[in-house]
C-alpha cells in the first residue's frame, strides 16, 4: 500500500514518534482493489496528542486548517494541496441518537478506537511506517466478503448516532457491500433516530449518496444506496413525500415500476448535475393520487413540494430554485402533441435551463422501462432547437438586434421597454430571419411603438 500513498504523508509518518495509521475508506478501498487517487479521503489516526502531531506536521511543511481539541481532531493540508484529517485514538459515549459524542476518553488502545467506529470494514488500520495492516475487529474478512457489519451490536451502533443510518446507505452505495442481516435489523429498529440529526447533515449525506457512482465507478451505486434508505425505513423519515409513492401504480404501457421505484431509477439514470431534480421529479404524484385519485397536475404540485423539501433541508438557494423549475417543466410536451410554435417559445423561455431539462426528461424516459435510447420528446425539442440555431434566432435579450435605447428612440414608453423587448424575443423565436434592426423597428411601429 505504501507505494500508493502521497510522498508528504510518508514523510509525516517518518517524522512522528508514535505510529501513524491510515484508517477508514482509504484502507478499505485499497484492500478491495481500488486505485487510490484524487477522490481518496485520507483519514489518519494515532495515539499521539494533537501537539505531537502538529509538531511533526510543522516540520514537514504541512498547513494546519483546523484544530479541535475536544475531539482530538486536526485538519491538515500538504504542500501539494492534499487534505488529511487526523483523529487521536479515543473511546466515545453518546446520548441516544445524537451525532456528536457526549463523552470522549482518549486512549492508546487501537481496539477501543476501532470499536468507536461504525462498520468493521472501516476499522482496518495501516501502520504507515511499519507497512503492516492491523485488524482488531475482523474487517479484512468483511472487505473480502463485501459485507457491512457493525463494530458492536447494531442496536448500539445505530442507537448511538442517527447519522450512521445515512452512512450505511452511502457506504453501501460507494462500495457495493451488502449490510448483513443483523446490521439491517438494527437500522430498521432505530430508523426514527434520523429525526435527531440536523437537516443539513442529512442533506450532505444524501448528496454524497447521489454522487456515489464517482467513487464506485458503477452507475447502479445510486440506486443501491437509495434502496438501503427505503429498506431500512429511513427514506420515510427524511423524504416522506417521496416514500408515499411506493406501491402506487402507473400505466403499464408506459411504466414498468411503481412511482417510488421509478423515481429511484430516474436518479440513477440522471447525470450528477440534475440528480436532486430527477429524484424529486414525480414527488407530486402521491399527493395528487391521494387527493384526486389520479396524477393530473403533479408537475405543479411537485414543484411546490420539492421547494418545501429543499427548504426543510436548508439546501442551497440556487439548487432549490433550479430543482423547482425542472420539476415543474419535466412533463412539457410529454405526449408529443405540442405545436412547434409553442416549443419555440418554451425554448426561449427556458433557454438557460434547457440542457438540464433535457437531462431530466431523458432520465425520466429511461427510468420508465430501463430504456437508454434517446427520449422522443428530447429528440423532438433538440431538432427544433437546431432549426432555430440555423435560422439565427436569438435566445436571450442580449442577442436581439435592438436594445432598450432603440425602443426608447422609437417612442416606446420607458415603463414598457422591458415587456416589448421580451415580445420581440418571442417574435424572433418563430423565425430567426426577423432578427434585424430594420425588421424589429418596423414591427414595433406596427404594434404601437
C-alpha positions in Angstrom: 0.0 0.0 0.0 2.9 2.3 0.8 3.7 2.9 -2.9 0.2 4.4 -3.4 0.5 7.0 -0.6 1.3 10.6 -1.1 5.0 11.3 -0.5 4.2 14.0 2.0 2.2 11.5 4.1 5.1 9.1 4.2 7.4 12.0 5.3 4.9 12.9 8.1 4.7 9.3 9.3 8.5 9.1 9.5 8.6 12.4 11.5 6.1 11.1 14.1 7.5 9.4 17.3 4.4 7.3 17.6 2.9 5.1 14.9 0.7 6.9 12.4 -2.1 4.9 10.8 -4.3 5.3 7.8 -7.8 4.1 8.7 -11.3 4.1 7.1 -12.1 4.4 3.4 -8.6 4.5 2.0 -7.6 1.3 3.6 -10.9 -0.4 2.8 -10.7 0.7 -0.8 -7.1 -0.4 -1.2 -7.9 -3.9 0.2 -10.8 -4.3 -2.2 -8.6 -3.5 -5.2 -9.4 0.1 -5.8 -6.8 2.6 -7.0 -6.2 5.4 -4.5 -6.3 8.7 -6.3 -7.7 12.2 -6.2 -11.1 11.2 -4.6 -9.4 9.4 -1.7 -10.3 10.6 1.8 -7.0 10.5 3.8 -8.1 9.7 7.4 -5.2 9.2 9.7 -5.1 8.2 13.4 -2.6 7.7 16.2 -2.4 7.6 20.0 -0.2 10.7 19.9 -1.6 14.0 21.1 -2.6 16.9 18.9 0.5 18.8 19.9 2.8 15.9 18.9 1.1 15.6 15.6 1.2 19.4 15.0 4.9 19.5 15.8 5.6 16.7 13.2 3.4 18.3 10.6 5.1 21.6 11.0 8.5 20.1 10.4 7.2 18.6 7.2 5.7 21.8 5.8 2.0 20.9 6.4 -0.5 23.7 6.8 -2.9 23.5 9.7 -6.5 24.0 8.6 -8.2 23.4 12.0 -7.6 22.0 15.5 -10.5 20.6 17.6 -9.0 19.6 20.9 -12.3 18.3 22.4 -12.4 15.5 19.8 -8.6 15.2 19.2 -9.1 16.2 15.6 -6.6 18.1 13.4 -7.2 19.0 9.7 -4.1 19.3 7.6 -3.1 20.2 4.1 0.3 19.3 2.5 2.3 21.4 0.0 0.5 19.7 -2.9 -2.9 20.7 -1.6 -3.9 17.2 -0.4 -6.2 17.3 2.6 -5.9 15.0 5.7 -7.9 14.5 8.8 -6.1 13.3 11.9 -8.0 11.9 14.9 -6.4 10.9 18.1 -7.3 7.4 19.4 -10.4 7.7 21.6 -13.5 6.0 23.0 -16.9 7.7 22.7 -20.2 7.7 24.6 -23.4 9.1 23.1 -26.7 10.5 24.1 -29.1 8.2 22.3 -29.4 9.2 18.6 -27.3 12.3 18.6 -24.4 12.6 16.2 -21.9 14.2 18.5 -20.5 12.1 21.4 -21.4 13.3 24.9 -18.2 12.0 26.4 -14.8 11.4 24.9 -11.9 9.5 26.6 -8.5 9.4 24.8 -6.7 6.1 24.7 -3.7 4.3 23.4 -5.7 1.1 22.7 -6.3 0.7 19.0 -9.1 -1.8 19.7 -11.0 0.8 21.7 -10.6 3.2 18.8 -11.8 0.6 16.4 -14.9 0.0 18.5 -16.0 3.6 18.3 -16.3 3.5 14.6 -19.3 2.3 12.5 -18.5 -0.7 10.4 -15.8 -3.3 10.7 -14.8 -2.8 7.1 -13.9 0.8 8.0 -11.9 -0.2 11.1 -8.8 -1.7 9.5 -5.6 0.3 10.2 -2.4 0.6 8.1 0.8 1.4 10.0 2.5 3.7 7.5 6.0 3.4 8.9 5.9 -0.4 9.5 4.0 -1.2 6.3 1.5 -3.5 8.0 -2.2 -3.8 8.5 -3.8 -4.0 11.9 -7.3 -5.6 12.0 -8.8 -5.5 15.5 -12.4 -6.5 14.5 -12.0 -8.8 11.5 -12.7 -6.1 9.0 -10.4 -7.6 6.3 -12.6 -10.7 6.1 -15.7 -8.4 5.7 -14.0 -6.5 2.9 -13.3 -9.8 1.1 -16.9 -10.8 1.6 -18.1 -7.4 0.6 -20.1 -7.2 3.8 -21.1 -4.3 6.1 -21.1 -5.5 9.7 -21.3 -3.1 12.7 -18.4 -2.8 15.1 -20.7 -3.6 18.0 -24.3 -4.9 18.2 -26.2 -2.9 15.6 -28.8 -1.7 18.0 -26.0 0.0 19.9 -24.2 1.4 16.9 -27.3 3.0 15.3 -28.8 3.8 18.7 -25.8 5.9 19.5 -25.6 8.0 16.3 -28.6 8.5 14.0 -26.4 9.8 11.2 -24.9 6.3 10.8 -28.2 5.4 9.2 -27.3 7.7 6.3 -23.7 6.5 6.3 -24.9 2.9 6.0 -26.7 3.7 2.7 -23.9 5.9 1.4 -21.1 3.3 2.1 -23.3 0.5 0.7 -23.7 2.6 -2.5 -20.0 3.6 -2.8 -18.6 0.1 -2.1 -21.3 -2.3 -3.3 -21.0 -4.0 0.1 -24.2 -5.6 1.5 -25.3 -4.9 5.1 -25.6 -8.2 6.9 -28.9 -9.3 8.4 -28.1 -8.0 11.9 -26.9 -4.6 10.6 -30.2 -4.1 8.7 -32.2 -5.2 11.7 -30.6 -2.6 13.9 -31.0 0.1 11.2 -34.7 -0.7 10.9 -35.2 -0.7 14.6 -33.7 2.7 15.0 -34.6 4.4 11.7 -36.6 7.1 13.6 -33.4 8.4 15.2 -32.6 10.1 12.0 -35.0 12.8 13.2 -32.5 13.8 15.8 -29.9 14.8 13.1 -29.9 18.3 11.8 -31.3 18.6 8.3 -28.1 20.0 6.9 -26.2 16.9 7.9 -28.8 14.6 6.4 -28.8 16.5 3.1 -25.0 16.4 3.0 -25.0 12.6 3.3 -27.9 12.4 0.7 -25.8 14.4 -1.8 -22.8 12.2 -1.2 -25.0 9.2 -1.9 -26.3 10.8 -5.1 -22.7 11.1 -6.2 -21.7 7.6 -5.1 -21.0 6.4 -8.6 -18.0 8.7 -8.7 -16.3 6.6 -6.0 -17.7 3.3 -7.0 -17.4 3.6 -10.8 -20.8 2.0 -11.0 -23.9 3.8 -12.1 -26.1 1.5 -10.2 -24.5 2.6 -6.9 -27.1 5.4 -6.5 -30.0 3.0 -6.9 -28.4 0.6 -4.4 -27.9 3.3 -1.8 -31.4 4.7 -2.2 -32.8 1.2 -1.7 -31.0 0.8 1.5 -32.6 4.0 2.7 -36.0 2.6 1.6 -35.5 -0.9 3.1 -34.4 0.4 6.5 -37.3 2.9 6.7 -35.0 5.9 6.7 -36.5 7.2 3.4 -39.9 7.5 5.0 -38.3 9.6 7.8 -36.3 12.0 5.6 -38.5 12.1 2.4 -42.0 11.0 3.4 -43.5 12.8 0.4 -41.3 10.7 -1.9 -41.8 7.4 0.0 -45.5 7.7 -0.4 -45.0 6.6 -4.0 -44.2 3.0 -3.0 -46.9 0.7 -4.4 -48.7 3.4 -6.4 -49.4 2.0 -9.9 -48.6 3.6 -13.2 -49.9 2.8 -16.7 -48.2 -0.4 -17.7 -47.9 0.5 -21.4 -45.5 3.3 -20.3 -44.1 2.2 -16.9 -42.6 -1.0 -15.6 -42.3 0.3 -12.0 -44.4 2.0 -9.3 -44.0 5.7 -8.6 -41.2 5.3 -6.0 -39.1 2.8 -7.9 -39.4 4.9 -11.0 -38.1 7.9 -9.1 -35.2 6.0 -7.6 -34.2 4.8 -11.1 -34.6 8.2 -12.5 -31.9 9.5 -10.1 -29.7 6.6 -11.2 -30.0 7.4 -14.9 -29.6 11.2 -14.5 -26.2 13.0 -14.8 -24.9 14.3 -11.5 -26.0 17.9 -12.2 -29.7 17.1 -12.0 -29.9 14.1 -9.7 -31.9 16.0 -7.0 -34.4 17.1 -9.6 -34.5 13.6 -11.0 -35.2 12.1 -7.6 -38.0 14.6 -6.9 -39.4 14.9 -10.4 -42.6 12.9 -9.6 -42.9 13.8 -5.9 -46.2 15.5 -6.7 -47.8 12.2 -7.9 -48.5 10.7 -4.4 -50.1 14.0 -3.3 -52.3 14.1 -6.4 -53.2 10.4 -6.2 -54.4 10.6 -2.6 -56.2 13.8 -3.2 -57.8 13.2 -6.6 -57.3 9.5 -7.5 -55.1 10.4 -10.4 -51.8 12.2 -11.3 -53.1 15.2 -13.1 -51.3 18.4 -12.1 -48.4 16.6 -10.5 -45.7 18.7 -12.0 -47.1 21.9 -10.4 -47.8 20.2 -7.1 -44.4 18.5 -7.3 -42.6 21.8 -7.8 -44.4 23.1 -4.6 -43.5 20.0 -2.6 -39.9 20.0 -3.9 -39.5 23.5 -2.6 -40.8 22.6 0.8 -38.4 19.6 0.9 -35.3 21.6 -0.1 -36.1 24.5 2.3 -36.5 21.9 5.0 -33.1 20.5 4.2 -31.7 24.1 4.0 -30.3 23.3 0.6 -28.5 26.0 -1.4 -30.9 28.5 -2.8 -29.6 28.1 -6.4 -30.1 24.3 -6.3 -33.6 24.8 -4.8 -34.8 27.3 -7.4 -33.3 25.2 -10.3 -34.9 22.0 -9.0 -38.3 23.6 -8.5 -38.3 24.8 -12.2 -37.1 21.4 -13.5 -39.8 19.5 -11.6 -42.4 22.0 -12.9 -41.2 21.6 -16.5 -40.4 17.9 -16.7 -43.7 16.9 -18.4 -43.7 19.6 -21.1 -44.9 18.0 -24.4 -45.0 14.6 -22.8 -47.5 13.4 -25.4 -45.5 14.9 -28.3 -48.5 17.0 -29.4 -47.2 20.5 -28.7 -47.0 22.7 -31.8 -43.6 23.8 -33.0 -44.5 27.5 -32.4 -45.2 26.7 -28.7 -42.0 24.7 -28.4 -40.0 27.6 -29.8 -41.4 29.9 -27.2 -40.7 27.4 -24.4 -37.2 27.0 -25.7 -36.6 30.7 -25.4 -38.3 31.0 -22.0 -36.2 28.2 -20.6 -33.1 28.5 -22.7 -30.5 28.7 -19.8 -32.0 25.6 -18.2 -32.5 23.6 -21.4 -29.6 21.2 -21.1 -30.6 20.2 -17.6 -34.3 20.0 -18.6 -33.3 17.6 -21.4 -31.2 15.6 -19.0 -34.2 15.2 -16.6 -36.6 14.3 -19.4 -34.1 11.7 -20.7 -33.6 10.2 -17.3 -37.4 10.1 -16.8 -37.8 8.3 -20.1 -35.1 5.8 -19.3 -36.5 5.1 -15.9 -39.9 4.0 -17.2 -38.6 0.7 -18.7 -34.8 0.9 -18.4 -34.7 2.1 -22.0 -31.5 4.0 -22.7 -32.4 5.0 -26.2 -33.0 8.8 -26.9 -36.2 10.1 -25.4 -38.5 11.0 -28.3 -39.6 14.2 -26.5 -35.9 15.3 -26.1 -35.2 14.5 -29.8 -38.2 16.5 -30.9 -37.2 19.6 -29.0 -33.5 19.3 -29.9 -34.5 19.2 -33.6 -36.5 22.4 -33.1 -33.6 24.0 -31.2 -31.2 23.1 -34.0 -33.5 24.6 -36.6 -33.7 27.8 -34.6 -29.9 27.9 -34.3 -29.6 27.5 -38.1 -32.0 30.4 -38.5 -30.0 32.6 -36.2 -32.9 33.0 -33.8 -32.0 35.0 -30.6 -32.4 33.0 -27.3 -31.6 35.9 -25.0 -32.3 39.7 -25.0 -28.6 40.4 -25.5 -28.8 38.6 -28.9 -31.7 40.8 -30.2 -30.7 43.2 -33.0 -32.2 46.1 -31.0 -31.9 47.2 -27.4 -33.7 49.4 -24.9 -32.3 52.6 -26.3 -33.5 51.7 -29.8 -37.0 51.2 -28.4 -37.0 54.5 -26.5 -35.9 56.3 -29.6 -38.8 54.6 -31.5 -41.2 56.1 -29.0 -41.8 53.2 -26.6 -42.6 54.5 -23.1 -39.8 53.6 -20.7 -42.1 51.6 -18.5 -42.9 49.3 -21.4 -39.4 48.7 -22.7 -38.7 45.5 -20.9 -42.0 44.0 -21.8 -41.6 45.0 -25.5 -38.1 43.5 -25.7 -39.5 40.2 -24.5 -42.2 40.4 -27.1 -39.6 40.9 -29.8 -37.6 37.9 -28.4 -40.7 35.6 -28.8 -41.4 37.2 -32.2 -38.0 36.3 -33.5 -38.2 32.8 -31.9 -40.8 31.9 -34.6 -38.4 33.0 -37.4 -34.8 33.8 -36.8 -34.6 35.8 -40.0 -36.7 38.5 -38.3 -33.9 39.4 -36.0 -32.6 42.5 -37.9 -32.8 46.1 -36.6 -34.8 47.2 -39.5 -37.4 44.5 -39.2 -37.8 44.8 -35.5 -38.2 48.5 -35.5 -40.8 48.2 -38.3 -42.6 45.6 -36.1 -42.6 47.9 -33.2 -44.1 50.7 -35.2 -46.8 48.5 -36.5 -47.7 47.2 -33.0 -48.0 50.6 -31.3 -44.4 51.6 -30.7 
